[in-house]
Amino acid sequence: DFDLGKREDLPIISVITDNATYMDSMGEFSGKNAKKHPEIIIDYLRNYCQGEYLLKTMYFKHRYPSCWRCKTELVWKVTHEWYIAMDRKEKLKVKEGKTLRQQMVKTAKMIRWMPEFGLDRELDWLKNMNDWLISKKNRYWGLALPIYECNKCGNFEVIGSFEELKNHAVSGWEKFEGNSPHKPFIDEVMIKCSKCKEKIRRIDDVGNVWLDAGSVPFSTYIDPKTKELSYTSDKEYWREWFPADFITESFPGQFKNWFYSMIAMSTVLEKRNPYNTVLGYASMLGEDGRPMHKSWGNAIEFNEGADKIGVDVMRWIFVTQDPEQNIHFGFRKADETRRKFHLILWNVYNFFVTYANLAKWDSKNTSRSNNNYSNILDKWIISLLNQLIGIVEKSLNDFDSFTAAASIESFVIDLSQWYIRRSRDRVSIRADNQTDKDQCLEVIYEILVTLSKLLAPFIPYLPEEIFTSLTGEKSVHLAKWPITDDNKIDTSLMKQMVFARKLVESGHSLRKEYKIKTRQPLSSAWHSETSNKLENEKVLDLVLQELNVHKWIVKKDSNKFIKKPSVVSKNIDGFEIFLDINIDKDLLEEGQVRDIIRQIQIKRKELGCDLAEKIDLVIPKLNNKYFNLIQRETIAGQIIQGEELKVIRK
């Protein structure tokens, strides 16, 4: 109705009071409430001229405004408000006679929007919005609009500074001077209407909060010498800080609020962008996918979250979330995040500390400057680490914490599930290659220290604990940022390791499909040489070790091999592996030995044996040729045969 009235140029009048009651001048409507008695308009039209002007009545579903806090339904009320005109070209003293709307569109295009669709959303708002409503009625707190309106002649004047207000003041300046320009102080001042010379006062309205928020670049910087607003007192100093490099806010709503209001202010005052880059992120919802509300029981107060979840976990939830997608925040999400990252990293740290202490290894006695890693795993993980440093730095410089954090998380998973998994025997108490053991511990130490530095900007506490415990230095937050060593990055090796792990995935899938435990050795395997060719022999050996297979079939024998009835294959993402699943007597016996070793390790753990503690064993009848293997793997002394397996602490 309101829009139709504007289109037909009807007079705009207000017919209800602030409590939605019809005014006294409304005849039979007077005294009735527009919200409580919505039927009176239809009833009136039915009776007026026998319903001649009522065409049709019907119910239809539509959006309706309500109070965001108490959910009470609202009604529309026409009031006298103040606006900034978007399209009054004739009133603007600007080049090319562009309207404010057109200038703001140009300003928005100067900004880098993250995500990129942010620009389209902002432009859509700018091109379709009405004049900017800047006033609020019936408010005390807030920006006191410096508008002085003359009730006699209708003229209004906008005061632009303290000095201008002082020059125009005809009374009340002495009461206002020294106070902030807010109610009630500002309202002591009266000025003279420039047209009719009537004594006038400021309007009662306060400014919309976004009008205030949009002035941040101009109202924030204080001249360190004069302690005055630098925008008005020292423009050169102010320009050192303008425009802002980066701002961020949740994008639902901000395209028409803060992002918009800053663009408006900066366009009018400086004819340029107020910030270079803006990162908008989606909403934080409850775990049930709904907005958080206490009444719905899905809201989590910050202190409760910090106490029950931990601030490091909370931070990691946010930085690993794609900012374009809504986040479903809650305790289950926190548990999953902790399990997927924090516990994995902490377990790697515990692994290192445990075996470094057993080996009496000291970082002070090692040099980490050389590139000569004799073990292929060390060379690979150091290559991956240096690649990670570059990715994290590049991403953070580009305001992309999501890619940086996701890359760190992926690295930690690779570290735990592949490097540590394949390196356990290298650092165990039974390992006989001391040089290789030292090198492995040295590599893990370097990784943990470097990871602590990379993680420090994201989660301050866990990396601080790891870093200070390992290095003895005061704080990771005082340490130098790591630098990528390009000489240690081997892209070919990293690619080969990806191939190897895909083959392992295919091999494990085959074992699961045919119900063959990983502890059960198999005789032979072959992988098809497609575009994903695995050439590095040391990497191939890792695949054999992980899949517990004795040997690779050479290419010249492959056709004969894959035709054997006992050979099965699996292809995952183009990585195909063939396994001979025939288990002869020797393989079966070897698998039984592996089972016995596993049972002994479980019993050691149940008895609370230290990792280096020697034990004696009673084992069922078994070929003596496996005794040395069992002794070495279980740190056993004497082994005697008996009817059932026993672990005896010395």
N, C-alpha and C positions, 0 to 999 in steps of 0.2 A: 504493500500500500504506500509506504513511504517513497520507494523508488518511482512508483507510478506518479505520485504527486509531484515529485521533482521533475519528472519528464514532461508533465503537463503544466509545469510552472504554477502549481497551486501554492498558496501561502503556507509556510511551515509553522504550525502552532503546536503547543504542548497541551494535552487534554487531561493528564493525570499528574498527581503529586508524587513526591518521592516514595510514598508507601503504596503506590499504584491505585489510589482512590481518585475517581473522577472529580474534577474541579466543580465548584459551585455553579459555574456558568454553563454546565452541561445538561441542563434540563432534567429529564427523568433519569438520566445516567448519574446525576450528581449524588455524591455520598456512597455510591457503590464501588466495589473493588474490581478492577479490570481482571485480576488474576482469579479471584474467588467467584466471579460471576461472568464467565466468558460468553454465556448464552445470551446476554442482554442485547448484543449487537444483532445477532440473527433474529431474535424475537422482534426487535425494532423494525428490521427490514421486512419481516413477514407481515407486520401490521401497517407499515407505512404505505399508503396508497394501495392497500389490499395486495401487498407483495409485488407490485408491478416492477420494482427494481431488483428483486431477488431472482436471479436466474436459476441457481441450483445450489444445494448444500450436499456435502459429502465429507467423509473422513479420509484422511490420507496420512501416511507415516512420514515424518520429517524430522530433521535435527532440531533440537531445542536447547536454548541456553540455560545453564544452571550454575549455582555458586560452586566454585571449585572446592571449597572447604566443607560446607554443610549439605551440598547437593540440592538446596532449595531452588525450585524453578524460578526463573526471572521473567520480567516483562521488558519490552522495549519502551524507552521514554525519550522523547525529543528534548534536548537541552541546548542551551547556547554554549558552544565550545570554541576553542581556538585551534587553527590549523596552519600548517605551512603549505602554501600552494605549490603544486607540482607542475602545473602547465600554463602559468601566466607569463607567457613570453614577453608581452609588452611591458611588464613591470621589472624585468631583469636587465641589469646593466652588465651584460656579458658579451664576449665575442660571438659572432655569428648568430646572435639572438636566440640561442638554444634555451629551452626550458630547463628547469632544475632536473626534471625526470631524465631528459636526454643527456644532461651532463653526468648524472649519477650512473647511467648505463655505461658511459665512456669510462668513468672511474672504476666501476666493477670489473671491466675488462683488463685493467692494469694489474689486477691482483691474481696471484696463483691460488687456485682453489683446490683443496684436498678434502674429499675426493673431487675429481674433475667435474662431476655432475653438479657440484655446488654452484658453479657459474650459471648453468642453465636455470637452476632454481631461483637464484638471486635475480637474474634477468626477468624471469617470469613474474616475480613479485614486483619488480620495478616497473614493468610495462603495464601491469594490470591494477596496481594499487590506486586508491583514491588519494586525495590530499591527506597529509600527515597530521593526525590528531595529536596535539601536544599538551592538552590541558586535562586536569582532573579536578572534579568538584568535591566539596565536602571533605577535604583533606587538610590536615594541619602540618604533618611532617612532609618534607619533600622540597624540591626546587621551587622557590617562590618566583613565578613568572614575572619578569620586569616589564609588564604591560600596564599602562595607565590609560584608562578609558574615561572619556567625558560623557556623563549621562545627559548633559544639556545639548551638545551639538553632535554627539556620536563620533567625534574624532578619537583616535587612540594613538599613543606614542609608545615606542619600545626603547628603553634605556639600555645602553650598551656597556657602561662601566661605572665604577664608583665615582670617578671624576665627573662624568656626565650627570649622574644623579645629583651630586653636590651642587653643580652649576644650575640645575633646574629646580632644586628644592626651594620651597617657599616657607616650609615649616617642618619641624621634627628631625632635622639633620643632627642636631646636637644629641638627641636621644638615641639615634641610630649609630652614630660614629663609634667605631671600635668594636662593634658587634658583627656577627656573621650575617649575610644577606638572607636571612630566613625569618619566618614568623616567630615571634611577634615584632621583632626589632624593625624589620624592613617596612612594616606597615605604619610606623610612626611618621614616615616621610610623605609629604604631599608636594605636588608640583603644580605648575600653572599650565592649563591647556593652551597650546600654541595658537589655536584658532579663535576661541571665544574668551580666553583668559580666565575661565572658570577654574577654581581650585579643585584639583582632582587627586584621587588616591589610587593605589595599585589595585588591580582586580583581585578577587579573593582566591582564585584558582592557583593550584600548584602544577608543576610540570609533570608530564608523563615520565616515568622512571627511565625510559629508553632515551629520552631527550637528554637527561643527565648522563646516562652511561655513554652516549655517543660522543660526549665532550672529553672523554678520557685523554686523548693525545694533547689536548689544549689546556686541561685543568690539572694535570698531574705533575709536570716537570717544574721544579722549584729552582730558581737561580741560587746556587750555593753561596754566593757572595751577598746578595741583597735579601735573600730569603723570600723574594717575591715570585709571582708566577712568571716563569721565563718566557712564555708565549707573548706576554705584553711588555716585559721589561728587558729581555735579552733574546731577541729572535735568533741570533747567530748560535747561541748556546742551545736553544730549543731545537734548531735544525740538526744538531748532532744526534738527536734522539728520534727524529721523525723522518720517514714513517717507521712504525714498529716493524721489526723483522718478522715477527710471528705472533699470531693470536690463536686461541683454540677455545671452542665451546661446543656443546651438543647442538647439532644442526636442526633438529625439529624445533621450529619456532624462531630460531635465531636469524634466519634469512630475512624475516620481517621485523626483527627486533635489534639485537646488538650489532650484527654484521651490517645491517641496513643503516642504523642510526649513525654509526661511525662514518660510513660512506657519505651520508647526507652532510654531516658536519664538515668533513674534510673537503668535500666538493665545494661547499659554499665558501669556506674560509681560505682554502689553499689550492683549489682546483686540481687536486691530485689524490692518489690513494692513501688511506690512513695506515695501511699495513701491507707488507709485501706478500705474505703467505698466511692463509687461514686454513686450519685443520678443523673440519667439522666431524663429529662422531655421533653415532646413533645413540639410542636411549638405553638406560640400565633398567631392566625389568626384574620382577621377582622370578624365582625358579619356575613358577607356573606359567610364565609368559605374560602375566598381567602387570600393569603398573603397580609399584609398591604402595600399599596403603595399610596403615595400622588396623583399620577396621576389617580388612581382608585377611590379616594375619600373615601377610607375606613380606612385610617390611622388616629390614634389619638396620638398627641404629649403628652409626659408625663405631662407637665404643664397644658395642656388643660384638661387631664383626672383628674389630682389632683384637679383642680379648680371646675370642673363640677360634678365629681363623689364623690370626697373625698377620702383621702388616706386610711382611715380605710376600706371603702368599696372595694377599689382596692386590698388591702392586702387580704381581706377575699375571694375575687374572686379567687385569686391565691392559697391560702392554702386549700380551699375546692375543688379544681380541682384535679381529678385523674391525677397524673403526667404522666401516660402512654398515656393519650388521649390529642389531640389538644384542645386548648381553643379558643372559638370564643368570642373575647373581644369586648365590645362596650357599649354604653349607655343603651341599653335595658337590656343587661346582668347585668349591674350595678343596674338598677332599680329593677330588679327581686331579686338580692342578698340583696339589702337594705330592700325590703319588706319582704323577707323570714326570715331574721335574725335580722338585726339592729333595725328595727322598732318594731319587736316583743319583743326584749330585752328591748328597751326603754319604751315600753308600760307597761311591767312588773315593771320596775323601777318607772314609773309614778303612777302605781296602788299602789305600796307600799308607796310612799311618800304621796300620797293623803290620804290614810286611816290611815297611821301612824300619820299624822298631825291631822286628825279628832279625833283620839283616844288619842292625846297628849302622844304618845308612845315614850319612850326614851331607846335607846339601852344600856345606862349606868346602867339602873335599872334592867337589866335582866342577867341571867346566862345561857350560852349556853353549859354547860359542861355535863349535864345529858343526858341519853339515854331514859328517860321515856316519850315518846310521846304518849299521850292518844288518839290522833286522827290518824286514819289509814292513812290519806293522808300525814300527817307530817312524819310519820314513813317511808312511801314509798318514798317520795321525798328526804329525808335525806339519805336513803339507796342508791338511784339513784345517788345522789351527790357524795357520797364517792366512789361509783363504778367509776364514771366519773373521779375523781381525779386520781385514779389508772391507768385508760385507757390513760389519757392525758400524765401522766408522763412516762409510759412505751412506748407510741408511740413516744414521743419527744426524749427519750433516744435512740430510734431505728431509728431516722431520718425520722419518718413517720408523718409529719405534716398533711397529708390528713386525716388519721384515727383520729388523735387528734381533728382537727377542725370539722370534720363531726360528731364526738361524742358530742362535745359541742353544735353544732347546733341542733342535735336530742334532747339533754337534754332541751334546751331552748324551743323547740316546746312542749315537754311533760310538762314542767313547765307552759307554757302559756295555752295550750289547754286542760289540764286536771287538774293540781293542782290549778292554779288560777281560772279556770272556776268553779271548784267544791268548792272553798273556798270563793267565793265572799260574800255569806251570812254570813260567819263566822266573817268577819271584817267590815261589813256594819254598818251604824249608828243605825240600828234597832236590831243588834245582842245583845242578853241579857246574853250571857255567856262570861263574861269578861276574865276569865282564858283561855278559848279556843281562844278568839280573840288575847290576848297577845302572846300566843304560836304560832299562825299562823303568826303574824307579826315578831316574833322572828325568825321563820324558814325562811321566805322570806328574812329578813335582812342577815342571815347567808349565804343564797344561793347567793345573789347579791354580797356580799363581796368576797366570794370564787370564784364565776364566774369571777369577775374582775381580780383576781390574775391569774386564768387559762388563761384568754384572753389576758393578758398584753403582752406576747411574740408575739402574732399574730397581734393585733390591739391596738396601744398604747393610743389612745385618748378617745374613748368611755368608756372603763373600768376605765381610770384615772378620768373622770368626775364622774362616779358612785361611785367609791371607795372614793375619797376625799370628796364628798358631804355627804356620809353616815358616814364615820369614822372620818372626820376632820384631818386625818393624811396627811403627806406631799405629798406622792406619792405612787401609787400602785407598781411602779417599784422599790421601796425601801422596800416593804413588804416581809415577809417571804413566801416562796412557801407553799401552803397547803399540809397537810399530810393526807393520807387515814386513817380513823378509821374503821378497819375491824369489830369492834363490832357493828357498826351501819348499816352494810350491811346485809340485809335480802333477800337472793336470792329467797326464797319461796314466800315472799310477792310480789317481783318484777315480778315473773312469774305469780302469780295470777292476778296482775294488768294488765298484757298483755292480759290474758284471758278475763278480764272484759271489756277492751276497744275493743276487737274484738267482744264481744257480743253486746256492744253498737253500733258498726259499723253495725252489722247485724240488730239490732233493728231500728236504724235510716233509714236504707235502706228500711225496711218494711214500716215504716211510710211514706216515700217518695213515695213508690210504690202505697200505698193505699190513698195517698193524705190526710194524717192525720197530722196536725200541732203538733209540739212537745209540745206546750202549752196546747193541749187537753189531759187531763189525761185519762189513760186506767186502766181497773180494775185489770188485772192480766197477769202474764208471767211465762214462764218456759223455762229452757235451758236443752238441752240434755246432759247427763253425759257420754261423750265419753272419750277419753284419755285426752282431755283438760278439766278436771274437775275443777269447781270453787267451793271451799269449804269455804273460808273465808266469814263469814256472814257480816262483816263490808264492805268488798269489794262488796258483792252482793247488799248491801243497796245502794252503790254508783251507781251501774247499774240501780237500780230502780229510784233513784233520777234523773239521767241523762236522762232516757227514759220516765220519768213522768208516772210511773206505780205504782199502789197502793201496790201490793203484789206479792210474788213468790208463785207459786203452789208447795205444798210439793210433794215429789216423789211418795207417795202412791196414789195420786190423778191424776198423770200425764197422765196415759193412757186415763182416762175419759176426761181429759181436752183437749188433742190434737185432740180428735175426734169431738169436738164441731164444728159446721159449721162456727162459727165466729172466729175460731182460725186459724191464718196463721203463716207461718214459713219462715225463711231465714237462709241459711248456707253460711258463708263466711270463706274460709280457714279452714274448719272443726269446726267452732264455730256456732252452730245452736241455734236459739232462737225462741220461740213460743209466739205470742201476741194474746190476745183476743181483737179484734178490734170492738166489739159490744159496742156502746156508748148509755147508758140509759139516762134517764132524769137528774138524779143527776150528772152524768159525764159531760153531755152537759152543764148544768148550771155552773159547776165548770170550764169548759173550757171557757165559756163566761166571767166569773170573771177574769180569767187569761188574756183574751184579753183586758178587761177594764183596768187592772193593767198596761199592756203594753202601752196602749194608754195614760194613765196618765203619765207614765214615759217619753214618747215622748214629751208630752205637757210641762212637767217640764223642759226638756232640751231646748225646743223651747223658753220658757220664761226666760231661763238663771238662773234657781233656783240652789242654792248651794246644795251640797249633803245632808247637815244637815238641810236645810231650810224646815220649816213646811208650809203646804198649807191647804186650805179648798177645798172641792169638792162638785160639783153638779153632780149626776150620774143618769142615767135612772133607772126606776123601777127595783129593785133587792131585792132578799131575804135578810132580815136584818142579817141573820146568817153569811153573808160574810163581814159585815162592819169591824169587827175587823181585818180580814185578809187584807183588802184593806188599812185600816189605818196603819197597821204595815209595809206593803210592800212599801207604797208610802209616808210614814212620813206625814200622813194627820191628821188634827185636826178634825174640824167639817165636817160631811157628811150629805148632804140633798139630797132628791130625786127631780129630775126635768125631763124635756123632753129630754135634751141632755147633754152630758158630758162637764163639765167645770172645769178648774183648777184655783183657786183664790189664788193669793199671799197675804199673810197677811201684 
